[in-house]
Amino acid sequence: MSVMERIQAEVESHPIVLFMKGTPQFPMCGFSSRAVQALKAAGATELHTINVLEDPEIRANLPRYSNWPTFPQLFINGELIGGCDITLELFESGELARMISETQRQ
């Protein structure tokens, strides 16, 4: 399986996927930490994370897959939502909580 197929399989296998630096318990950058906090505060209980620091192949190829240059990258229902700034904007507007509640009802 190619790295692009691995990325696609991760994104399609889980309703909420965050490609981040570190883990939710030990984030390795402030942006990843803030994205996880926003997701949890918005009600995400089924958060699947991939530590891009542990998988250099995914780290190198995810920006090509998603056409998004930075980390973290949030996918909901297989769709790229964006990075930390967009995640925080969606959280502040209440939209992130709505998106997450829809994934957990399915």
Beta strands, then each sheet from edge to edge (+ up, - down):
strand 1: 16-20
strand 2: 47-51
strand 3: 73-76
strand 4: 79-82
sheet 1: 2+ 1+ 3- 4+
end
